[in-house]
């Protein structure tokens, strides 16, 4: 049984890629990762994606990508867990190396959302929740999160200026990142004056509809050593499911899957949360960042917005989060996001994060959710030596 | 690193399940498998499915099923490889046991096709091929297979009466199977007089549009021994991708992915093709059965239709195939098919195949394809002792 390492990463800029297809995006990110390690030929291709079928009439993305890269004969398939598809795909790459069934896995996350108008994109995202009930009654993915946002604010008396700390942080970090969608820092005023899209969630609380692809080469220990580069281990890879929809849960503000996945990941990696140097957290909305950080024990109940406002999560703060902008700033091409996060964590712990470098970062954690904490994955990356 | 075993299986009857939802079907099959081993609580849920998104506006099936089974906290996700989704899902269950990341995995394949009219179902199946080119020019999944059927007949001079041997065999075996869709044996005359749906493919050469779900519990060696039942090992699990579309391939009649997956699986299991007691082969169309059997070396080029006509593949023949009817007779709920096949192989090697029992079956092989041999998986099940 081998340990798994990230050997290289590739990312398209997140944005509105009107002139690039699903395949173009996957190939661009994958070739970046592969060209960084020309001696390695992937022996498996795993694609993370949520709605290429409903959105682009395209399935079988695993073989589609493998074929385009001329990797005939390798295992190839797509892994889906709504907006958590990317993290679940990375998990599968990790599994196949750990099982000694692969030496070098190409994991690629991709989503092409902008080809859909807002109504269709909203409908596609709502597929993360039950068609029979949640979609039927007209709830959308945004409105479910708006319910938790309202509950959260009511329970803890959080000011909207404090919640605004998350998008402000995201845009600030994104401004200096190569692959991010948004390059303009925003202020608390910008957030609280932005239009409400599902009360109380405002436009600037929400990650954007966008296109993008990210890729990783995950290799076994032998291959990683051969490369002679810095060794970045996938020290833990955990996925956890929650009760499917928020109205089934005893406490919708308790991200049970986040807590389970983060707890198991920290235990497997032998790391305490205080030893993590930064976290890429799933800020699909401001409230999801707050609830995730609180459910994994980073902040006390109702405290995460205060922590972000006080600067605790800044790049030079005690525990930086979303170091390249997170879902709000870098962008959230849903099925790709979990792969972007792990790629970003790799850049941080290997010291390749350029202007977004967290000084001395050695251990990083990523947190990716499908639905409202319904399929949640947590990865811990650790630099050896 | 543990070996992987099939502990139990569950299958809905394949058919037209107008009154059962995707979730109903998954739960029915899963509870059958789980109730057969009440001492086992799955620690992972993997769903194989092709087009729940485009077909039923439903994604995140992994967590959907896990939640309904009250398996909160376990890893859960969907695996997709078009009509090969089921086999790819089984492969992932195998990987997670082999990686010692799971002790008991629930793998469920499901597809609900009948809710779509024929046009929409045809469009959904066409997502297995390129939206940008193949779908754009109006080719369907059936017409691609019709091209290979025409090439095959021309190259080898196969009579349509010989090709008809596959559906005749499928219906004969399905007639005595509990979970099959079709219960009426058919004749060669029935096949060659049935309407042409994409020249030269006739209605009776084609597997049906249908609904169904199948489930497996895949456990590690320790759990399998605890159960004290017959030990059925997943002796090999291989997935292989081919060049994406048939017009890119040097020889469209050479199922390269089938050959690769079968070759590797036999090598890993340490079994020669002549030692396999039966094969569940992906007869989406008569021609795919023929080409698959020839590509895996069971029949010589152009010989498979003659072999089936001569009775070589009958239940009491030299090498039985599609022992419960295959895709044509049992039915082909696409993302579920690969799981049905492995469940059927389990029934055979464990001696639980009732009226469809292959006498003395100990080693069985299953073959599941997404697209035209684009994402192909091969599993070998072997009874120990």
Interface residues (C-beta under 8 A of the other chain):
Chain A: X1 X21 X23 X45 X50 X51 X53 X54 X56 X57 X58 X59 X60 X61 X62 X63 X64 X66 X67 X68 X71 X72 X73 X74 X75 X76 X77 X78 X79 X80 X81 X82 X84 X85 X88 X91 X92 X95 X96 X98 X99 X100 X101 X123 X124 X126 X127 X128 X129 X130 X131 X132 X135 X238 X239 X240 X241 X242 X243 X244 X248 X256 X257 X260 X370 X371 X374 X375
Chain B: X1 X21 X23 X45 X50 X51 X53 X54 X56 X57 X58 X59 X60 X61 X62 X63 X64 X66 X67 X68 X71 X72 X73 X74 X75 X76 X77 X78 X79 X80 X81 X82 X84 X85 X88 X91 X92 X95 X96 X98 X99 X100 X101 X123 X124 X126 X127 X128 X129 X130 X131 X132 X135 X238 X239 X240 X241 X242 X243 X244 X248 X256 X257 X260 X370 X371 X374 X375
